[in-house]
Amino acid sequence: MKKQILTLIVATLFSAFTYAQSGFNIGASIGFPYENYDGYEFSFAFSADANYLFEINQAFDIGLATGYGQAFGDSYYVGPFYGNFDTPDFQYVPAAAALRFNVNRRLVFGADIGYAFSVTSAKDNFNNRYYDGGFYWRPMFGFNLNERFQLNFNYIGISDSYFYYSAFNLGFTVNLN
């Protein structure tokens, strides 16, 4: 009986994905933080994203993108007077416009541009400032494995007047058309 219920659930999910609205994509990425402001060290990052794209013509798609991202803070030695400094985790939710250029059936270039809202206000212990979010950009290069699955390489940058976060990411996207 359990196998029959599990089979029914899996078949229902696959059929729901098959008949989903055109242009809806979900994805996940693992990230490697790079050159962050004020010596803040992040060891690893991940992000999940969703976008809905409208086809302008065969080569261009435009739409909206959002998601969730988290960078895990690292600990580093500041000096004999300060000891170790623990970087807090940085969590954000982007709200962005998405643009994709389909070079051919396999290659895709694109970008998400908008604002990233900080989920937890990271505090700069040196300058006593809080980071509530900032300008968000995410250029990407994708390789379509087939009509449904894509591998992509992307860069995430978030900045405001005092804070800068960046990461190189390797991701996987599922097209739910």
N, C-alpha and C positions, 0 to 999 in steps of 0.2 A: 504494500500500500504506500509506503514512504517513497519508493522508487517511482511510482505512478504520479504522485503529487509533485515530486521534484521534476519529473519529465514535463508535466503540465505547466509548471512555473517557468522552466527554461524555454519551452515552446512559446508561451505567452510573451515573455520578454523579447525573444527574437522577432516575433511578429510585430510587437509594438515598435521595435527599432526599424523594421522594414517599412512601416506605414507612418513614421514620424514626419513632421513638417520638413519641407525642403530647406536646406541651408543650415541646419543645426549641427554643430560640431562640439564634441567634448574631448578634452585631452589632459595629459599629465606630463610633467617634466621633472627631472632631477637636475639640480644645479650646483655649480661650482663658483662660489662668490669670488669676486676679483676687485681689487683696489677700492676699498670703501673708505669713506671720509674719517678723518681724525684717528686713524689707526685702529678703528673698530675691526675686530677679526671675526668673521663668520666661517664656520667649518664646512657647512653643507646646507643645501637649500632644496626645497621642492615646491612645485606649484601645480594647481589644477585650474583648468580654464574651460570656459564655454563661450561660444560665439554663435551668432546667427547672421548669416551672410545672404545678401540679395545679389543675384546675378545681374550685372549691368549689361554685359555682353559676354561672348565666349571667353574673353581674356581677363576681364575685371569683375571682381566681387567686392561689395562694400557692405558693412554692417556694424553690429555692436558686439563688444567683448567684455567679459567680466571673469572673475575667478577668485582664487585664494592662493596666497603664497606665504611661505615661512622660511626664514633663514635662521639657522641655529647658531647662537653665539658661542664664541670660543673664549678661552682664558689665555692671557699672555702676561708676561713679566714686564712691569713698567720700570722698575728700578728699586734700589735698596730702600728708599724712603716711602715708596707707595706699595711695594710688593706686587702681588698679582692683581690683574684687573679682569673682571668677568664681563664680557659683552652680553647684554641681554638679547634674547631672541627677538627677531623683527618679523611681525606678521602684518600682512596688508591685503586689501581687496581692491583690485583695479576696476575702474569704469572707463571704458575707452571706445573709440571708433576703430573699426578694423578694415583694412584694405588688403586685398590679395590680387596678385598678378599671376595668371597661369601662363607660363612660358610655353608649355605643351601639356600633354596628358600626365606627365610624370613630375615636372619641376614647377614649384610654386615659390614665389617671393612675396613677402608681405610685411605689414607692420600694424601694431596696435598703438594708438597714441591717445592719452587721456590723463587721468588723475588716479593715483593710488592712495586710498584711505588707510591709515594705520589702524589696525585692530587693537593693538596694545601700544600705548604711547611709550616708545623707547626713550629713555632719558639719557642725555649727554651728561655724564657725571663731572666732566671737566668744566663745561660752560653752563651747567644747570639749566639746559633747555630741553623741551619735549618735542618729539617729532610726531606730528599728526598726519603726515602724508606729504605727497609732493607730485610733481610732474612725472608721468609714467610713459615710457616708450619701450616697445618690444619689437625690434626688427626680427624677421625670421626667414629661414630658407627651408622648404619642405620637399620631400620626395614621396610621391604617392606610390604605395606598394600595389594598390588596386583602387577601385572606386570608393572603397569604404575606409581603408587604413592609410595613415601617413606617418612617416618618420620625419622629425624636424629638428633643426638646430636653431636656437634663438638666444637672444641677448636681452636681459631685462635691466633697465636703468630707472632709478627713482631718485629724484633730487628736489630739494627745496633750498632755501638760502643757506642752511647750515648743515644739511645732511645729504649724503650721496651713497646710494647702494647700487651695486651692479653684480650681475652673475651671468655666466655662460651656461646654457641649459641644453640638455638632450631630451627630446620629448616624443610622445606618441599620441596621435589624434585619431579619433573615430568619427567618421562622417555618418550622421544619422538620417540622411536623405530618404 
